[in-house]
């Protein structure tokens, strides 16, 4: 038997791999016939391993990780891999990297193996998955908080499961609300927006425009982009004002110390009046967007051009 696990969602594919291995171990308790190989394996060694008689007459489970990058193995396997199709042993291909649709080995496995492609979760499927994880921890989360968490983290399930556990522990026995997500979770988009603001501070408008266009191409909502820009510049303005007045932002800003630290470093690249001007421009762009006076992409282009 041959199995293929692949796709961009490495969190769920690794869980599936672990499930198969644990199921195998329950039946074949010796563990002596479980083998792992990386992408430096050659096909002759694989055949030799499969041909060796098992001491306990057990099936073998041979796991090949990221073997698709080994062109010599692939070429040889396409010639002799048919022998594994009807074998009692289990050959499991586990691929974390991207596989092109026209890959000859992928085509072969789709015809002769049990294949499972783990696509990245999105939309309602992602929300359902997140809700299920909260339920498994007996944690309560309101719908708005769930939506905010999904918008903050996206389809990175490795980060998502950590945030779910963190929030569940933080609000043990209580309902998780939007304010909890905003307090505990750092949005993925936030770090990307900070790069845009760093480009603005460096007077690199071309890079700032490119970064914003990249967000739009990914489908990020322009109103949310603007709200994040507004949030970052508001923090810069607060910190800059306090520093100008010789007050400690850590004591008086009412912001998380991490936010203060990052904002202090970047605020040094701006004059106070310059920040006020930019903040006012954000307000004007936001008003024009909400009243339909200008298209979102054009508004963001003008915002960068005019500051």
C-alpha positions as a Markdown table, in Angstrom:
| # | Residue | x | y | z |
|---|---|---|---|---|
| 1 | Unk | 0.0 | 0.0 | 0.0 |
| 2 | Unk | 1.2 | 3.5 | -0.8 |
| 3 | Unk | -0.1 | 6.7 | 1.0 |
| 4 | Unk | 0.6 | 10.3 | 0.1 |
| 5 | Unk | 0.0 | 13.2 | 2.5 |
| 6 | Unk | 0.8 | 16.7 | 1.1 |
| 7 | Unk | -0.5 | 20.3 | 0.8 |
| 8 | Unk | 0.2 | 23.7 | 2.3 |
| 9 | Unk | -1.6 | 22.9 | 5.6 |
| 10 | Unk | 1.3 | 21.3 | 7.3 |
| 11 | Unk | -0.4 | 21.4 | 10.7 |
| 12 | Unk | -3.2 | 19.1 | 9.7 |
| 13 | Unk | -1.0 | 16.9 | 7.5 |
| 14 | Unk | 1.4 | 16.4 | 10.4 |
| 15 | Unk | -1.6 | 15.5 | 12.7 |
| 16 | Unk | -2.7 | 13.0 | 10.0 |
| 17 | Unk | 0.8 | 11.5 | 9.8 |
| 18 | Unk | 0.9 | 11.1 | 13.6 |
| 19 | Unk | -2.5 | 9.5 | 13.6 |
| 20 | Unk | -1.3 | 6.9 | 11.0 |
| 21 | Unk | 1.9 | 6.2 | 12.9 |
| 22 | Unk | 0.1 | 5.8 | 16.2 |
| 23 | Unk | -2.5 | 3.5 | 14.7 |
| 24 | Unk | 0.3 | 1.4 | 13.2 |
| 25 | Unk | 2.0 | 1.2 | 16.6 |
| 26 | Unk | -1.1 | 0.0 | 18.4 |
| 27 | Unk | -1.2 | -3.0 | 16.1 |
| 28 | Unk | 2.5 | -3.6 | 15.6 |
| 29 | Unk | 3.8 | -3.0 | 19.2 |
| 30 | Unk | 7.4 | -3.9 | 18.7 |
| 31 | Unk | 8.1 | -0.7 | 16.7 |
| 32 | Unk | 11.0 | -2.4 | 15.0 |
| 33 | Unk | 9.5 | -2.2 | 11.5 |
| 34 | Unk | 8.8 | 1.6 | 11.6 |
| 35 | Unk | 11.3 | 3.4 | 9.4 |
| 36 | Unk | 11.8 | 7.1 | 8.6 |
| 37 | Unk | 13.8 | 8.4 | 5.6 |
| 38 | Unk | 14.6 | 11.9 | 4.4 |
| 39 | Unk | 15.1 | 13.1 | 0.9 |
| 40 | Unk | 18.7 | 11.7 | 0.6 |
| 41 | Unk | 17.3 | 8.1 | 0.2 |
| 42 | Unk | 18.1 | 6.2 | -3.0 |
| 43 | Unk | 15.6 | 3.8 | -4.5 |
| 44 | Unk | 17.9 | 0.7 | -4.1 |
| 45 | Unk | 18.1 | 1.2 | -0.4 |
| 46 | Unk | 14.3 | 1.5 | -0.2 |
| 47 | Unk | 13.9 | -1.8 | -2.1 |
| 48 | Unk | 16.4 | -3.4 | 0.1 |
| 49 | Unk | 14.6 | -2.2 | 3.2 |
| 50 | Unk | 11.2 | -3.4 | 2.0 |
| 51 | Unk | 12.6 | -6.8 | 1.0 |
| 52 | Unk | 14.1 | -7.6 | 4.4 |
| 53 | Unk | 12.0 | -10.1 | 6.3 |
| 54 | Unk | 10.4 | -8.9 | 9.5 |
| 55 | Unk | 11.5 | -10.6 | 12.6 |
| 56 | Unk | 8.0 | -10.6 | 14.0 |
| 57 | Unk | 6.2 | -11.1 | 10.7 |
| 58 | Unk | 4.8 | -7.5 | 11.0 |
| 59 | Unk | 3.9 | -5.1 | 8.2 |
| 60 | Unk | 6.5 | -2.4 | 7.7 |
| 61 | Unk | 5.6 | 1.3 | 7.8 |
| 62 | Unk | 8.2 | 3.3 | 5.8 |
| 63 | Unk | 7.8 | 7.1 | 6.0 |
| 64 | Unk | 9.5 | 9.1 | 3.3 |
| 65 | Unk | 9.7 | 12.8 | 4.1 |
| 66 | Unk | 10.1 | 15.5 | 1.4 |
| 67 | Unk | 11.4 | 13.0 | -1.2 |
| 68 | Unk | 9.9 | 14.9 | -4.1 |
| 69 | Unk | 13.1 | 17.1 | -4.2 |
| 70 | Unk | 15.2 | 14.0 | -4.9 |
| 71 | Unk | 15.1 | 13.7 | -8.7 |
| 72 | Unk | 17.2 | 10.5 | -8.9 |
| 73 | Unk | 14.9 | 8.7 | -6.5 |
| 74 | Unk | 11.8 | 9.9 | -8.4 |
| 75 | Unk | 13.2 | 8.7 | -11.7 |
| 76 | Unk | 14.0 | 5.2 | -10.3 |
| 77 | Unk | 10.7 | 5.0 | -8.4 |
| 78 | Unk | 8.7 | 5.7 | -11.5 |
| 79 | Unk | 10.4 | 2.6 | -13.1 |
| 80 | Unk | 10.0 | 0.2 | -10.2 |
| 81 | Unk | 7.5 | 1.7 | -7.8 |
| 82 | Unk | 4.6 | -0.5 | -9.0 |
| 83 | Unk | 6.0 | -3.3 | -6.7 |
| 84 | Unk | 4.9 | -1.3 | -3.7 |
| 85 | Unk | 1.3 | -0.7 | -4.8 |
| 86 | Unk | 0.0 | -4.2 | -3.9 |
| 87 | Unk | 2.6 | -4.8 | -1.1 |
| 88 | Unk | 1.4 | -5.6 | 2.4 |
| 89 | Unk | 4.0 | -3.1 | 3.7 |
| 90 | Unk | 2.9 | 0.6 | 3.9 |
| 91 | Unk | 5.0 | 3.2 | 2.1 |
| 92 | Unk | 4.0 | 6.7 | 3.2 |
| 93 | Unk | 5.1 | 9.8 | 1.3 |
| 94 | Unk | 4.9 | 12.9 | 3.5 |
| 95 | Unk | 5.6 | 16.1 | 1.6 |
| 96 | Unk | 5.8 | 19.5 | 3.3 |
| 97 | Unk | 7.0 | 21.4 | 0.3 |
| 98 | Unk | 5.0 | 22.5 | -2.7 |
| 99 | Unk | 4.4 | 19.9 | -5.5 |
| 100 | Unk | 3.7 | 21.1 | -9.0 |
| 101 | Unk | 0.5 | 19.6 | -10.5 |
| 102 | Unk | 2.5 | 18.2 | -13.5 |
| 103 | Unk | 5.0 | 16.3 | -11.3 |
| 104 | Unk | 5.3 | 12.8 | -12.7 |
| 105 | Unk | 5.6 | 11.2 | -9.3 |
| 106 | Unk | 2.5 | 13.0 | -8.1 |
| 107 | Unk | 0.6 | 11.8 | -11.2 |
| 108 | Unk | 1.8 | 8.2 | -10.5 |
| 109 | Unk | 0.7 | 8.4 | -6.9 |
| 110 | Unk | -2.7 | 9.8 | -7.7 |
| 111 | Unk | -3.3 | 6.7 | -9.8 |
| 112 | Unk | -1.8 | 4.1 | -7.5 |
| 113 | Unk | -1.9 | 5.4 | -3.9 |
| 114 | Unk | -4.3 | 6.7 | -1.3 |
| 115 | Unk | -3.7 | 10.5 | -1.6 |
| 116 | Unk | -4.8 | 13.2 | 0.8 |
| 117 | Unk | -4.1 | 16.9 | -0.1 |
| 118 | Unk | -4.4 | 19.2 | 2.9 |
| 119 | Unk | -5.4 | 22.6 | 1.5 |
| 120 | Unk | -5.2 | 25.7 | 3.6 |
| 121 | Unk | -8.5 | 26.3 | 5.4 |
| 122 | Unk | -10.3 | 29.5 | 4.7 |
| 123 | Unk | -13.7 | 31.2 | 5.2 |
| 124 | Unk | -16.4 | 29.2 | 7.0 |
| 125 | Unk | -14.2 | 26.0 | 7.0 |
| 126 | Unk | -11.5 | 27.8 | 8.9 |
| 127 | Unk | -14.0 | 29.3 | 11.4 |
| 128 | Unk | -15.6 | 25.9 | 12.0 |
| 129 | Unk | -12.1 | 24.4 | 12.6 |
| 130 | Unk | -11.3 | 27.1 | 15.1 |
| 131 | Unk | -14.6 | 26.7 | 16.9 |
| 132 | Unk | -14.0 | 23.0 | 17.2 |
| 133 | Unk | -10.6 | 23.5 | 18.8 |
| 134 | Unk | -12.2 | 25.9 | 21.4 |
| 135 | Unk | -14.9 | 23.3 | 22.0 |
| 136 | Unk | -12.3 | 20.6 | 22.6 |
| 137 | Unk | -10.8 | 22.7 | 25.4 |
| 138 | Unk | -14.3 | 23.4 | 26.9 |
| 139 | Unk | -13.7 | 27.1 | 26.1 |
| 140 | Unk | -16.5 | 29.5 | 25.3 |
| 141 | Unk | -15.9 | 32.2 | 22.6 |
| 142 | Unk | -18.4 | 34.6 | 21.2 |
| 143 | Unk | -18.8 | 35.0 | 17.4 |
| 144 | Unk | -17.3 | 38.4 | 17.2 |
| 145 | Unk | -14.2 | 37.3 | 19.0 |
| 146 | Unk | -14.0 | 34.2 | 16.8 |
| 147 | Unk | -14.2 | 36.4 | 13.7 |
| 148 | Unk | -11.5 | 38.8 | 15.0 |
| 149 | Unk | -9.2 | 35.9 | 15.8 |
| 150 | Unk | -9.5 | 34.5 | 12.3 |
| 151 | Unk | -8.9 | 37.9 | 10.8 |
| 152 | Unk | -5.8 | 38.4 | 13.0 |
| 153 | Unk | -4.2 | 35.0 | 12.4 |
| 154 | Unk | -5.5 | 33.8 | 9.1 |
| 155 | Unk | -4.8 | 30.2 | 7.9 |
| 156 | Unk | -1.6 | 29.7 | 10.0 |
| 157 | Unk | -2.9 | 26.8 | 12.1 |
| 158 | Unk | 0.4 | 26.4 | 13.9 |
| 159 | Unk | 0.0 | 29.9 | 15.3 |
| 160 | Unk | -3.8 | 29.6 | 15.6 |
| 161 | Unk | -3.7 | 26.5 | 17.9 |
| 162 | Unk | -1.3 | 28.4 | 20.2 |
| 163 | Unk | -3.5 | 31.4 | 20.3 |
| 164 | Unk | -6.5 | 29.2 | 21.0 |
| 165 | Unk | -4.8 | 27.6 | 24.0 |
| 166 | Unk | -3.5 | 30.9 | 25.3 |
| 167 | Unk | -6.9 | 32.5 | 25.1 |
| 168 | Unk | -8.6 | 29.4 | 26.6 |
| 169 | Unk | -6.2 | 29.5 | 29.6 |
| 170 | Unk | -6.5 | 33.3 | 30.0 |
| 171 | Unk | -10.3 | 33.2 | 30.2 |
| 172 | Unk | -10.8 | 29.8 | 31.9 |
| 173 | Unk | -14.5 | 29.3 | 32.7 |
| 174 | Unk | -15.4 | 32.7 | 31.1 |
| 175 | Unk | -16.5 | 33.7 | 27.6 |
| 176 | Unk | -13.7 | 34.9 | 25.3 |
| 177 | Unk | -14.6 | 38.4 | 23.9 |
| 178 | Unk | -13.2 | 40.7 | 21.2 |
| 179 | Unk | -11.2 | 42.7 | 23.8 |
| 180 | Unk | -9.4 | 39.5 | 24.9 |
| 181 | Unk | -8.4 | 38.7 | 21.3 |
| 182 | Unk | -7.2 | 42.3 | 20.8 |
| 183 | Unk | -5.2 | 42.1 | 24.1 |
| 184 | Unk | -3.6 | 38.7 | 23.7 |
| 185 | Unk | -3.2 | 38.2 | 19.9 |
| 186 | Unk | -0.8 | 40.0 | 17.7 |
| 187 | Unk | -2.3 | 40.4 | 14.2 |
| 188 | Unk | -0.3 | 39.0 | 11.3 |
| 189 | Unk | -1.3 | 42.0 | 9.2 |
| 190 | Unk | 0.1 | 44.3 | 12.0 |
| 191 | Unk | 3.7 | 43.3 | 11.4 |
| 192 | Unk | 3.2 | 43.7 | 7.6 |
| 193 | Unk | 1.7 | 47.2 | 8.1 |
| 194 | Unk | 4.6 | 48.1 | 10.3 |
| 195 | Unk | 6.9 | 47.4 | 7.3 |
| 196 | Unk | 4.8 | 49.8 | 5.2 |
| 197 | Unk | 5.1 | 52.5 | 7.9 |
| 198 | Unk | 8.9 | 51.9 | 8.1 |
| 199 | Unk | 9.0 | 52.4 | 4.3 |
| 200 | Unk | 7.1 | 55.7 | 4.7 |
| 201 | Unk | 9.5 | 56.8 | 7.5 |
| 202 | Unk | 12.4 | 56.1 | 5.2 |
| 203 | Unk | 10.8 | 58.2 | 2.5 |
| 204 | Unk | 10.6 | 55.1 | 0.3 |
| 205 | Unk | 7.2 | 55.7 | -1.2 |
| 206 | Unk | 7.7 | 53.2 | -4.0 |
| 207 | Unk | 8.2 | 50.3 | -1.5 |
| 208 | Unk | 5.3 | 51.6 | 0.7 |
| 209 | Unk | 3.0 | 51.5 | -2.4 |
| 210 | Unk | 4.2 | 48.0 | -3.4 |
| 211 | Unk | 3.5 | 46.7 | 0.2 |
| 212 | Unk | 0.0 | 48.1 | 0.1 |
| 213 | Unk | -0.7 | 46.7 | -3.3 |
| 214 | Unk | 0.5 | 43.3 | -2.1 |
| 215 | Unk | -2.1 | 43.4 | 0.7 |
| 216 | Unk | -4.8 | 44.3 | -1.8 |
| 217 | Unk | -3.8 | 41.4 | -4.2 |
| 218 | Unk | -4.1 | 39.0 | -1.2 |
| 219 | Unk | -7.6 | 40.2 | -0.8 |
| 220 | Unk | -7.1 | 42.3 | 2.4 |
| 221 | Unk | -9.9 | 44.7 | 3.0 |
| 222 | Unk | -8.8 | 48.3 | 2.2 |
| 223 | Unk | -10.8 | 49.7 | 5.1 |
| 224 | Unk | -9.1 | 47.3 | 7.5 |
| 225 | Unk | -5.7 | 48.2 | 6.0 |
| 226 | Unk | -6.5 | 51.9 | 6.6 |
| 227 | Unk | -7.7 | 51.2 | 10.2 |
| 228 | Unk | -4.4 | 49.4 | 10.9 |
| 229 | Unk | -2.4 | 52.3 | 9.4 |
| 230 | Unk | -4.4 | 54.6 | 11.5 |
| 231 | Unk | -3.8 | 52.5 | 14.6 |
| 232 | Unk | 0.0 | 52.5 | 14.1 |
| 233 | Unk | 0.2 | 56.2 | 13.4 |
| 234 | Unk | -2.0 | 57.0 | 16.4 |
| 235 | Unk | 0.5 | 55.1 | 18.6 |
| 236 | Unk | 3.4 | 56.9 | 17.0 |
| 237 | Unk | 1.7 | 60.2 | 17.7 |
| 238 | Unk | 1.0 | 59.4 | 21.3 |
| 239 | Unk | 4.5 | 58.2 | 22.0 |
| 240 | Unk | 6.1 | 61.1 | 20.1 |
| 241 | Unk | 4.0 | 63.6 | 22.1 |
| 242 | Unk | 5.0 | 62.1 | 25.4 |
| 243 | Unk | 8.7 | 62.0 | 24.5 |
| 244 | Unk | 8.5 | 65.7 | 23.4 |
| 245 | Unk | 7.0 | 66.6 | 26.8 |
| 246 | Unk | 9.8 | 64.6 | 28.5 |
| 247 | Unk | 7.3 | 62.1 | 29.9 |
| 248 | Unk | 7.8 | 58.3 | 29.9 |
| 249 | Unk | 5.6 | 56.6 | 27.3 |
| 250 | Unk | 5.9 | 53.3 | 29.2 |
| 251 | Unk | 4.1 | 55.0 | 32.2 |
| 252 | Unk | 1.7 | 57.3 | 30.4 |
| 253 | Unk | 0.8 | 56.0 | 27.0 |
| 254 | Unk | -1.6 | 53.3 | 28.1 |
| 255 | Unk | -0.2 | 51.0 | 25.5 |
| 256 | Unk | 1.4 | 47.6 | 25.8 |
| 257 | Unk | 5.2 | 47.9 | 26.5 |
| 258 | Unk | 6.0 | 46.0 | 23.3 |
| 259 | Unk | 4.0 | 48.5 | 21.3 |
| 260 | Unk | 5.7 | 51.4 | 23.1 |
| 261 | Unk | 9.1 | 50.0 | 22.4 |
| 262 | Unk | 8.5 | 49.6 | 18.7 |
| 263 | Unk | 6.7 | 52.9 | 18.4 |
| 264 | Unk | 9.5 | 54.8 | 20.2 |
| 265 | Unk | 12.2 | 53.5 | 17.7 |
| 266 | Unk | 10.1 | 54.4 | 14.7 |
| 267 | Unk | 8.8 | 57.8 | 16.1 |
| 268 | Unk | 12.4 | 59.1 | 16.1 |
| 269 | Unk | 12.2 | 59.2 | 12.3 |
| 270 | Unk | 9.3 | 61.6 | 12.3 |
| 271 | Unk | 8.9 | 65.2 | 13.5 |
| 272 | Unk | 5.8 | 65.7 | 15.7 |
| 273 | Unk | 4.1 | 68.0 | 13.2 |
| 274 | Unk | 4.8 | 65.5 | 10.4 |
| 275 | Unk | 3.0 | 62.8 | 12.3 |
| 276 | Unk | 0.0 | 65.2 | 13.0 |
| 277 | Unk | -0.2 | 65.9 | 9.2 |
| 278 | Unk | -0.1 | 62.2 | 8.3 |
| 279 | Unk | -2.8 | 61.4 | 11.0 |
| 280 | Unk | -5.0 | 64.1 | 9.5 |
| 281 | Unk | -4.5 | 62.8 | 6.0 |
| 282 | Unk | -5.6 | 59.3 | 7.2 |
| 283 | Unk | -8.8 | 60.9 | 8.5 |
| 284 | Unk | -9.4 | 62.6 | 5.2 |
| 285 | Unk | -8.8 | 59.3 | 3.2 |
| 286 | Unk | -11.1 | 57.4 | 5.5 |
| 287 | Unk | -13.9 | 60.0 | 5.1 |
| 288 | Unk | -13.5 | 59.9 | 1.3 |
| 289 | Unk | -13.7 | 56.1 | 1.3 |
| 290 | Unk | -16.8 | 55.9 | 3.5 |
| 291 | Unk | -18.6 | 58.5 | 1.5 |
| 292 | Unk | -17.7 | 56.8 | -1.8 |
| 293 | Unk | -15.9 | 59.8 | -3.2 |
| 294 | Unk | -12.9 | 57.7 | -4.2 |
| 295 | Unk | -12.0 | 54.1 | -5.0 |
| 296 | Unk | -10.1 | 52.2 | -2.3 |
| 297 | Unk | -7.0 | 51.5 | -4.2 |
| 298 | Unk | -6.8 | 55.0 | -5.6 |
| 299 | Unk | -7.3 | 56.4 | -2.1 |
| 300 | Unk | -4.4 | 54.4 | -0.7 |
| 301 | Unk | -2.2 | 55.4 | -3.7 |
| 302 | Unk | -3.0 | 59.1 | -3.1 |
| 303 | Unk | -2.4 | 58.7 | 0.7 |
| 304 | Unk | 1.2 | 57.5 | 0.1 |
| 305 | Unk | 1.8 | 60.0 | -2.7 |
| 306 | Unk | 0.7 | 63.0 | -0.7 |
| 307 | Unk | 2.5 | 62.4 | 2.7 |
